[in-house]
Amino acid sequence: MRQRKRSGRKEPIFSGFATSLSELRLNPLDRITIADDKPARRTPPRKKTTAPRSDGPRKPPPGDRKGRAKKRTRGSFSRLLYWSAVLTLWSVIAVVGVLIYIGAHLPPIQSLEIPKRPPTIQIIAADGSVLATRGEMAGSNVVLKDLPSYLPNAFIAIEDRRFYSHYGVDPLGILRAAVANVLHRGVSQGGSTLTQQLAKNLFLTQERTLERKLQEVELALWLERKHTKAQILELYLNRVYFGSGAYGVEAAAQKYFGKPAKNVTLAEAAMLAGLVKSPSRLAPDRNPEGAEARAKIVLAAMADAHLITGQQARAVTAKPSYAMKPASAGTANYVADWVGEVLDDLVGQVDQNIIVETTIDPKLQSAAEAALIDELAAKSIKFNVSQGALVAMTPDGAIRAMVGGRNYADSQFNRATMAKRQPGSAFKPFVYLAAIEAGLTPETIRQDAPLDIKGWRPENYTHEYFGAVTLTQALAMSLNTVAVRLGLEVGAGKVVRTAHRLGITSKLEPNASIALGTSEVTPLELVGAFGPFANGGYAAGPHVVERVRTAGNNKLLYARGKEAPGRVIDPRAVAMMNTMMEQTLISGTARKAEIPGWTAAGKTGTSQDFRDAWFIGYTARLVTGVWLGNDDNTPTRKATGGSLPVEVWSRFMRAAHQGVRPESIPGTQRGGFPPEVAQFGQPADAPVRAASPTVPTVGRSPPLPQPARADARPEPANGLGLDGWLNDRLFGGR
């Protein structure tokens, strides 16, 4: 192996230092040696010592130890002060940054004003009386000094005891709420002050996010800076939500107790204050037990805060005085809800208090409510019928009464406007009208016999057939096979177009079964579609709103137009249809429907499996429809249109026509035809006579025709007359 050439090592010389070379020379162990065939390895440097090692540890003098301890203490305290200052500075910067960020997402503070209270919609009947109030109800603003002291104190005791000592945000309240929530392992208390709640109610949404909470804090501070405590408390009492659509203590006192806020008792004040926590769940008209239990908690809080004495709290708790106003169950609420739905189309978004003048007659509304509810109370179990609806309108479409259900308090679903049900035979007038318009007459003969349409075999209610019958007989008897034959003859599309022309708005399936009313409609649109029969052939769009005006300055926002409606049925067709449908009440399926002194017409209907029972009938004054059934669409106990619905209709219509001079519907035999109506093709100046030789005089009851064989031949109609063949056994329904 070749030997490496070695060079001599030169030690550095430090001139100018007093240290001796012997002290600066490295120890041999500190040198780095490199072997010929091994990697270099550094050895850790040895600790430099300046004095010879002694046998034991060196101890500084006592005085030196105390000095060093003081220096360390002073150093630690300085560092603590320094880092505290740094942390405080950065915390302030972070808080300011957050406030700036949150403020950037708010409207400019200068532009924030107390917004308008929610608008009130007052709904007025045709006679000027108040039917209902809708929208977010708000009573008039109350002044703090006019209220009993215990009313605002109740809110302070349960919501914000430190209200008068904080500046909008209460750190102690937040800490107390946090501790309580931790102990209860859930959210049992809130830390929001009254000012924060007011800020949220006035300007913010109800979402629970950190950003929204910080916005609430910033707005609370702004409110405290802008308003006095008394102003904030007064604003709060006039704006807070109390459930059931009531905003402010005045509206809540009127809603729940039927009295102004200044007259509420201590117990009632505690109940109102208790609602703020959960207004929907604790509303006294829905949960009186929960509201009363919460009121006791408020009373205890008031005593604990020394806002009332313990004796007062115990006395009120033992014998609370709540003048509870009964929950509104009046059926006029169905009308009010419907008005609220149509307002948007008439006047757009409501942003001010308005008064809505309607077409509702309060006396007729009460009569309709009594007729439906009383008849159901007496016979609902017998027929297994749980619900019903009634709509009454003038022949030109003005709604006079509407009942959307049995009890508004139990169910706010308006069956008159929203429930789509099969009309059954009540749909047949549109089929017969299409046939009349195609050239047929009430005397036209058609065959009542079994029918097979691709396997579908429609049958009559009694499963019997009468052979050759006139259209008048077939409609009065509600013969299904004749209706289906007519539908096929004129075409299902023609039937659908006829129904839509008269006012049906629901989708109708153009198939063979449409003649039997298998497509669903609402009671409101079915009644509206019968209107042209009662008014001589003109469109009769159902309507309830006459005028809308502002509550303050009576500015007119909407007024129903007075333009003449368009004609939808030829006068001669109207006369023929009215003649036929009059017989339904004289000797047909609706013989129980009777209004002394008045001519009336109409049609009964029963859907498949007795699920729906209908009667739509009309006079020259009113068109009224009644539907009965079950919300879950279960079958009734053979309730037919000619039974319970006719009884409800008759009771209401007799009350509605009492004391009113009788008039005739167009084209009926009692009153004849209007001068402009050509009588079954005769000139308009022809003498008034019976509509058809087949129509008997009132009260005549010819013998019942016998059921015919399916292959019976049609017989001529020469003087047959409308047979009085219907009896209770065969036609107690449909």
Buried (B, 14 or more C-beta within 10 A) or exposed (E): EEEEEEEEEEEEEEEEEEEEEEEEEEEEEEEEEEEEEEEEEEEEEEEEEEEEEEEEEEEEEEEEEEEEEEEEEEEEEEEEEEEEEEEEEEEEEEEEEBBEEBBEEBEEEEEBEBEEBBBBBBBBBBEEEEBBBBBBBBBEBBEBEEBBEBBBBBBBBBBBBBBEEBEBBBEEBBEBBEEBBEEEEEEEBBBBBBBBBBBBBBBBEEEEEEEBBBBBBBBBBBBBEEBEBEEBBBBBBBBBBBBBBBBBBBBBBBBBBEBBBBEBBBBBBBBBBBBBBEBEEBBBBBBBEBBBEBBBBBBBBBBEEEBBEEEBBEBBBEEBEBEBBEBBEBBBBBBBBBBBEBBEEBBEEBEEBBBBBBBBBBBBBBBBBBBBBEBBEEBBEEBBBBBBBBBBBBBBBBBBBBBBBBEBEEBEBBBBBBBBBBBBBBBBBBBBBBBBBEEBBBBBBBBBBBBEEEEEEBEBBBEEBBBBBBBBBBBBBBBBBBBBBBBBBBEBEBBBBBBBBBBBBBEBEBBBBBBBBBBBBBBBBBBBBBBBBBBBBBBBBBBBBBBBBBBEEEEEBBEBEEEEBEEBBBBBBBBBBBBBBBBBBBBBBBBBBBBEEBBBBBBBBBBEEBBBBBBBBBBBBBBBBBBBBBEEEEBBEBBBBBBBBBBBBBBBBBBBBEEEEBEBBBBBBEBBBBEEBBBBEEEEEEEEEEBBEBBBEEEEEEEEBEBBEEEBEEEEBEEBBBBBBBEEEBBBBB
